[in-house]
């Protein structure tokens, strides 16, 4: 994983034995002590606020991930 803090950049090798593609499962595994998770703060804010999760590497930001939005052509939109 690559992280940046201002102009400083680092690369951290990451090994793991589990891979999931569902946010709730990421959170559950982290809460049960399986390791670290990288999620948007608003997704885990309650857990952070209540102390069930603790933020690490707060000064470091991960590489940005592009987001693509797809939407149907106008003729497929519902009348509402």
C-alpha distances in whole Angstrom, upper triangle without the diagonal:
4,7,10,14,16,16,14,11,8,6,5,6,7,10,12,16,16,15,17,17,19,19,22,20,17,19,22,19,18,21,23,20,18,15,12,12,11,14,16,18,21,20,20,23,26,24,22,26,28,25,24,21,19,17,14,13,15,15,11,11,7,8,11,12,16,18,21,25,27,31,34,37,40,42,40,40,42,45,44
4,7,11,13,13,11,7,6,4,6,9,10,14,16,20,20,18,20,20,22,21,24,23,20,21,24,22,20,24,25,23,21,18,15,14,12,15,16,18,22,21,21,23,26,25,23,27,29,26,26,22,20,17,15,12,14,13,9,8,6,6,10,12,15,18,21,25,28,31,35,37,40,42,40,40,42,45,44
4,7,10,10,8,6,5,6,8,11,12,16,18,22,22,20,22,22,23,21,24,24,20,21,24,23,20,23,25,23,22,18,15,14,12,14,15,16,20,20,20,21,25,23,21,24,27,24,24,20,18,15,12,9,11,10,6,5,4,6,10,12,16,19,22,25,29,32,35,38,40,43,41,41,43,45,44
4,6,7,6,4,6,9,11,15,16,20,22,25,25,24,25,25,26,24,27,27,23,24,27,26,23,26,28,26,25,21,18,17,14,16,16,17,21,22,22,22,26,25,22,25,28,26,26,22,20,16,14,10,11,8,5,5,6,7,10,14,17,19,23,26,30,33,36,39,41,44,42,41,43,46,45
4,6,5,6,9,12,14,17,19,22,24,28,28,27,27,27,28,26,28,29,25,25,28,27,24,27,29,27,26,23,19,19,16,18,17,18,21,22,22,22,26,25,22,24,27,25,26,22,19,16,14,10,10,6,5,6,9,11,13,16,19,22,26,28,32,35,39,41,43,46,44,43,45,48,46
4,6,8,11,14,17,20,22,26,28,31,31,30,30,30,31,28,31,32,28,28,32,31,28,30,33,30,30,26,23,22,19,20,19,20,23,25,24,24,28,28,24,26,30,28,29,25,23,19,17,13,13,9,8,9,12,12,14,18,20,23,26,29,32,35,39,41,43,46,45,43,46,48,46
4,6,10,13,16,20,22,26,28,32,32,31,32,31,32,30,33,34,30,30,34,33,30,32,35,32,31,28,24,24,21,23,22,23,26,27,27,28,31,31,28,30,33,31,32,28,25,22,20,16,16,12,11,11,13,13,15,18,20,24,27,30,33,36,40,42,44,47,46,45,47,50,48
4,7,11,13,17,19,23,26,29,30,29,30,30,31,29,32,32,28,29,32,31,28,30,33,30,29,25,22,22,20,22,22,22,26,27,27,27,30,29,27,29,32,30,30,26,24,20,17,14,14,11,9,11,12,12,15,19,21,24,28,31,34,38,41,43,45,48,47,46,49,51,50
4,7,10,13,16,20,22,26,26,25,27,27,28,27,30,30,26,27,30,28,26,29,30,28,26,23,20,20,17,20,20,21,25,26,25,26,30,28,26,29,31,29,29,25,23,19,17,13,14,12,9,9,10,10,13,16,19,22,26,29,32,36,39,41,44,47,45,44,47,49,48
4,7,10,13,16,19,23,24,23,25,25,27,26,28,28,24,25,28,26,24,27,28,25,24,20,18,18,16,19,20,21,25,25,25,26,29,28,25,28,30,28,28,24,21,18,15,12,14,12,9,10,10,11,14,17,20,23,26,30,33,36,40,42,45,48,46,45,48,50,49
4,7,9,13,16,20,21,20,22,23,25,24,27,26,22,24,26,24,22,25,26,24,22,18,16,16,15,18,20,22,25,25,24,26,29,27,25,29,31,28,27,24,22,19,16,13,16,15,11,12,10,10,14,16,19,22,25,29,32,35,39,41,44,46,45,44,47,50,48
4,6,10,13,17,18,18,20,21,23,22,25,23,20,21,24,21,19,22,23,20,18,15,13,14,13,17,19,21,24,24,23,25,28,25,24,27,29,26,25,21,19,17,14,12,15,15,12,12,11,12,16,17,20,23,26,30,33,36,39,42,45,47,45,45,47,50,49
4,7,10,14,15,16,19,20,23,22,24,23,19,21,23,20,19,22,23,20,17,14,13,14,14,18,21,23,26,25,24,26,29,26,25,29,30,27,26,22,21,19,16,15,18,18,15,16,13,14,17,18,21,24,27,30,33,36,39,42,45,47,45,45,47,50,49
4,7,10,12,12,15,17,19,19,21,19,16,18,20,17,15,19,19,17,14,11,10,12,12,16,19,21,24,22,21,24,26,24,23,27,28,25,23,20,19,18,15,15,18,19,16,16,13,15,17,17,21,23,26,29,31,35,38,41,44,46,43,43,45,48,47
4,7,9,11,14,17,19,19,21,18,16,18,19,16,15,19,18,16,12,11,11,13,14,18,21,23,26,24,23,26,28,25,24,28,29,26,24,21,21,20,17,18,21,22,19,19,17,18,20,20,23,25,28,30,33,36,39,42,45,47,44,44,46,49,48
4,6,8,11,14,16,17,18,15,13,16,16,13,13,16,15,13,10,9,10,11,13,16,20,22,25,22,21,24,26,23,23,27,27,25,22,19,20,19,18,19,22,23,21,20,18,19,21,20,23,25,27,30,32,35,38,41,44,45,42,42,44,47,46
4,7,10,14,16,17,18,14,13,16,16,12,13,17,15,14,10,11,12,13,16,18,22,24,26,23,22,26,27,24,25,28,28,26,23,21,22,22,21,22,25,27,24,24,21,22,24,23,26,26,29,31,32,35,38,41,44,45,42,43,44,47,46
4,7,10,12,14,14,11,10,13,13,10,12,15,14,13,9,10,12,12,14,16,20,22,23,20,20,24,24,22,23,26,26,24,21,19,21,21,20,22,24,26,24,23,20,21,23,21,24,24,26,28,29,32,35,38,41,42,39,39,40,44,43
4,7,10,11,13,10,9,13,13,11,12,16,15,15,11,12,12,11,13,14,18,20,22,19,19,22,24,21,23,26,26,25,22,20,21,21,20,21,23,26,23,22,18,19,20,18,20,20,22,24,26,29,31,34,37,39,35,36,37,40,39
4,6,8,10,7,7,10,11,10,12,15,15,15,12,13,13,11,12,13,16,19,19,16,17,20,21,20,21,25,25,24,21,19,21,20,21,22,23,26,24,22,19,20,20,17,19,19,21,22,23,26,28,32,35,36,33,33,34,37,36
4,7,9,8,8,11,13,12,14,16,17,18,15,16,15,12,12,12,15,18,18,15,16,20,21,20,21,24,25,25,22,20,22,21,22,23,24,26,24,21,18,19,18,15,17,16,17,18,20,22,25,28,31,32,29,29,30,33,32
4,6,6,6,9,10,11,13,15,16,17,15,16,15,12,12,11,13,16,16,12,14,17,18,17,19,22,22,22,19,18,20,20,21,23,23,26,24,22,19,20,19,17,18,17,18,19,20,22,25,28,30,32,29,28,29,32,31
4,5,5,6,9,10,11,12,14,16,14,14,13,10,10,8,10,12,12,8,10,13,14,14,16,18,19,19,16,15,17,17,18,20,20,23,21,19,17,19,18,16,18,16,18,19,21,23,26,29,31,33,30,29,29,32,31
4,5,5,6,9,10,11,12,14,14,15,14,11,12,11,12,14,13,9,10,13,13,12,15,17,17,18,15,14,17,17,20,22,22,25,24,22,21,22,22,20,21,20,22,22,24,25,28,32,33,35,31,30,30,33,31
4,5,5,6,8,10,10,12,11,12,13,11,13,12,14,16,16,12,12,16,16,14,17,19,19,19,15,14,17,18,20,22,22,26,24,23,21,23,22,20,22,21,23,24,25,27,30,34,35,37,33,33,33,36,34
4,6,5,6,9,10,11,9,10,9,7,9,9,12,13,14,11,10,14,15,13,15,18,18,17,14,12,15,15,16,18,19,22,20,19,17,19,19,18,20,20,22,23,25,27,30,34,36,38,34,34,34,37,36
4,5,5,6,9,10,10,10,9,7,10,9,11,12,12,9,8,11,11,9,11,14,14,14,10,9,12,13,15,18,18,21,20,19,18,21,21,19,22,21,24,25,27,29,32,35,37,39,36,35,35,38,36
4,5,5,6,9,9,11,11,10,13,12,15,15,16,12,11,14,13,11,13,16,15,14,11,11,14,16,17,20,21,25,24,23,22,24,24,23,25,24,27,27,29,31,34,38,39,41,38,36,36,40,37
4,5,5,6,5,7,9,9,12,13,16,17,18,14,13,16,16,13,15,18,17,16,12,11,14,15,16,19,21,24,23,22,21,23,24,22,25,25,27,28,30,33,35,39,41,43,39,38,39,42,40
4,5,5,5,6,6,6,10,11,14,14,16,13,11,14,14,11,12,15,15,13,10,8,10,12,13,16,17,20,19,19,18,21,22,21,24,24,27,29,31,33,36,40,42,44,40,39,40,43,41
4,5,8,9,9,10,13,13,16,15,16,13,11,13,12,9,11,14,12,11,7,7,10,13,14,18,18,22,22,22,21,24,25,24,27,27,30,31,33,35,38,41,43,45,42,40,41,43,41
4,6,8,11,12,15,16,19,19,20,17,14,17,16,12,14,17,15,14,10,10,13,16,17,20,21,25,24,24,24,26,27,27,30,29,32,33,35,37,40,44,45,47,44,43,43,46,44
4,5,8,10,14,16,19,19,20,18,15,18,17,14,15,18,16,14,11,10,12,14,14,18,19,23,22,23,22,25,26,26,29,29,32,34,36,38,41,45,47,48,45,44,45,48,46
4,7,9,13,15,18,19,21,18,16,19,19,16,17,20,19,17,13,12,14,15,15,18,20,23,22,22,20,23,25,24,27,27,30,32,34,37,39,43,45,47,44,43,44,47,45
4,7,10,13,16,17,19,17,15,18,18,15,15,19,18,16,13,11,12,12,12,14,16,19,18,18,17,20,22,22,25,26,29,31,33,36,39,42,45,47,44,43,44,47,45
4,7,10,13,14,16,15,13,15,17,14,13,17,17,15,13,10,10,9,9,11,13,16,14,15,14,17,18,18,22,23,26,28,31,33,37,40,42,44,42,41,42,45,43
4,6,10,11,14,11,10,13,15,13,13,16,17,15,13,10,11,10,10,12,13,16,14,13,12,15,16,15,19,19,22,24,27,30,33,36,38,41,38,37,38,41,39
4,7,9,12,10,10,13,15,14,13,17,18,17,15,12,12,10,10,10,11,14,12,10,9,11,12,12,15,16,20,22,25,27,31,34,36,39,36,35,36,39,37
4,6,8,7,7,10,13,12,12,15,17,16,15,12,12,11,12,13,12,15,14,11,10,13,12,12,15,15,18,19,22,25,28,31,33,36,33,32,33,36,34
4,6,6,7,9,12,12,12,14,17,16,16,13,13,11,13,14,12,15,14,11,11,13,12,12,14,14,17,18,21,24,27,30,32,34,32,30,31,34,32
4,5,5,6,9,10,9,11,13,14,14,11,11,9,12,13,11,14,14,12,13,15,15,15,17,17,20,21,24,26,30,33,34,37,35,33,33,36,33
4,6,5,8,10,10,11,14,15,15,13,14,13,16,17,14,17,17,15,16,18,17,16,18,17,20,20,23,25,28,31,32,35,32,30,31,33,30
4,6,8,9,10,12,13,14,13,12,13,13,16,17,16,19,18,16,16,18,17,16,18,17,20,20,22,24,27,31,32,34,31,30,30,32,30
4,6,5,6,9,10,11,10,8,10,10,13,15,14,18,18,16,17,19,19,18,21,20,23,23,26,28,31,34,36,38,35,33,34,36,34
4,5,5,6,9,10,10,9,10,10,14,16,14,17,18,17,18,21,20,20,23,22,25,25,28,29,33,36,37,39,37,34,35,37,34
4,5,5,6,8,9,9,11,12,16,19,17,20,21,21,22,24,24,24,26,25,27,27,30,31,34,38,38,41,38,36,35,37,35
4,6,5,6,5,5,8,10,14,17,16,19,20,20,21,24,23,23,26,25,28,29,31,33,36,39,40,43,40,38,38,40,37
4,5,5,6,5,6,7,11,14,13,16,17,18,19,22,22,23,26,25,28,29,32,34,37,40,41,44,41,39,39,42,39
4,6,8,8,9,10,14,17,15,18,20,20,22,25,25,26,28,27,30,31,34,35,39,42,42,45,42,40,40,42,39
4,6,8,10,12,16,19,17,21,23,23,24,28,28,28,31,30,33,33,36,37,40,44,44,47,44,42,41,43,40
4,5,6,10,13,16,15,19,21,21,23,26,27,27,30,30,33,34,37,38,42,45,46,48,46,44,44,46,43
4,7,10,13,17,16,20,21,22,22,26,26,26,29,29,32,33,35,37,40,44,45,47,44,42,42,45,42
4,7,10,13,13,17,17,18,19,22,23,23,26,26,29,30,33,35,39,42,43,46,43,41,41,44,41
4,6,10,10,14,15,16,17,21,22,23,26,26,30,31,34,37,40,43,45,47,45,43,43,46,43
4,7,6,10,11,12,14,17,18,20,23,24,27,29,32,35,38,41,43,46,43,41,42,45,42
4,5,9,9,11,12,16,18,20,23,24,28,30,33,36,40,43,44,47,45,43,44,47,45
4,6,5,8,10,13,16,18,22,23,27,29,33,36,39,42,44,47,45,43,45,47,45
4,6,8,10,14,15,18,21,23,26,28,32,35,38,41,43,46,44,42,43,46,43
4,7,10,13,15,18,21,23,27,29,33,36,39,42,43,47,45,43,45,47,45
4,7,10,12,15,18,21,24,27,31,33,37,40,42,45,43,42,43,46,44
4,7,8,11,15,17,21,23,27,30,34,36,38,41,39,38,40,42,41
4,6,9,12,15,18,21,25,28,32,34,36,39,37,36,38,41,40
4,6,10,13,16,19,23,26,30,32,34,37,36,35,37,40,39
4,6,9,13,16,19,23,26,28,31,34,32,31,34,36,35
4,6,10,13,16,20,23,26,28,31,29,29,31,34,33
4,7,10,13,17,20,22,25,28,26,26,28,31,31
4,7,10,13,17,19,22,25,23,22,25,28,27
4,7,10,14,16,18,21,20,19,22,25,25
4,7,10,13,15,18,16,16,18,21,21
4,7,10,12,15,13,13,16,19,19
4,7,9,11,10,9,12,15,16
4,6,8,6,7,10,13,15
4,6,6,7,11,13,15
4,5,5,9,10,12
4,6,8,10,13
4,7,9,12
4,6,8
4,5
4
